[in-house]
Each structure stands twice: as structure tokens, then as C-alpha cells.
Amino acid sequence: MLIVAGFVLVLLGVAVWVLGRLHLPVGRLPGDIVWRGKNSTFYFPIVTSLLLSLIGSLILWLLNRR
């Protein structure tokens, strides 16, 4: 189970990297919160998290229908 989970995380990392290379705004969607201070940056990708959660829930729902 841990090997499968690790493999899935690697695949997700590669997918995010490839989408970034294709100039798709994964992680930089409108609604994501970015606050830049003088010496720090706070980044909270709320819209990206909601979108990934929705896609994951849809995939699991479709897989569970069988």
C-alpha cells in the first residue's frame, strides 16, 4: 500500500511539473492567496486545492460506481 501511495505521489509530482512546463497555471489560479512582505512570502493555494479535491472526488466516485 505504501509503495502504491509513493508511486501515485511521484506521478502527481511529474504531472504538476509537466503542466508547469506547458505554461498552465497549476498552483497559480485566480483566487489563490499570495501575500508578499518585505522579507517573506505567504502562499495559500485555496482555489487550486478545491479544484484538485473536486477532481479527486469525481475520480473516486467514478471508480466506486462499479
GIKA-V999748 format. One record per residue. N is the residue number from 1. SS is DSSP state (H for helix, E for strand, - for the rest). PSI is psi in whole degrees, 0 to 359 (999 if undefined). BURIAL is 1 if it has 16 or more other C-alpha atoms within 10 Angstrom, else 0. Layout:
n = [N | N]
ss = [SS | SS]
psi = [PSI | PSI]
burial = [BURIAL | BURIAL]
//
This chain:
n = [1 | 2 | 3 | 4 | 5 | 6 | 7 | 8 | 9 | 10 | 11 | 12 | 13 | 14 | 15 | 16 | 17 | 18 | 19 | 20 | 21 | 22 | 23 | 24 | 25 | 26 | 27 | 28 | 29 | 30 | 31 | 32 | 33 | 34 | 35 | 36 | 37 | 38 | 39 | 40 | 41 | 42 | 43 | 44 | 45 | 46 | 47 | 48 | 49 | 50 | 51 | 52 | 53 | 54 | 55 | 56 | 57 | 58 | 59 | 60 | 61 | 62 | 63 | 64 | 65 | 66]
ss = [- | H | H | H | H | H | H | H | H | H | H | H | H | H | H | H | H | H | H | H | H | - | - | - | - | - | - | - | - | - | - | - | E | E | E | E | - | - | - | - | E | E | E | E | - | H | H | H | H | H | H | H | H | H | H | H | H | H | H | H | H | H | H | H | - | -]
psi = [319 | 325 | 317 | 317 | 319 | 319 | 319 | 319 | 321 | 316 | 320 | 320 | 318 | 320 | 316 | 321 | 315 | 317 | 325 | 323 | 335 | 8 | 33 | 140 | 50 | 121 | 356 | 43 | 156 | 132 | 343 | 139 | 124 | 124 | 120 | 117 | 189 | 317 | 9 | 165 | 131 | 126 | 125 | 102 | 70 | 316 | 320 | 318 | 317 | 319 | 316 | 323 | 318 | 316 | 317 | 318 | 320 | 317 | 314 | 323 | 317 | 322 | 330 | 347 | 337 | 999]
burial = [0 | 0 | 0 | 0 | 0 | 0 | 0 | 0 | 0 | 0 | 0 | 0 | 0 | 0 | 0 | 1 | 0 | 0 | 0 | 0 | 0 | 0 | 0 | 0 | 0 | 0 | 1 | 1 | 0 | 0 | 0 | 0 | 0 | 0 | 0 | 0 | 0 | 0 | 0 | 0 | 0 | 0 | 0 | 0 | 1 | 1 | 1 | 1 | 0 | 0 | 0 | 0 | 0 | 0 | 0 | 0 | 0 | 0 | 0 | 0 | 0 | 0 | 0 | 0 | 0 | 0]
//
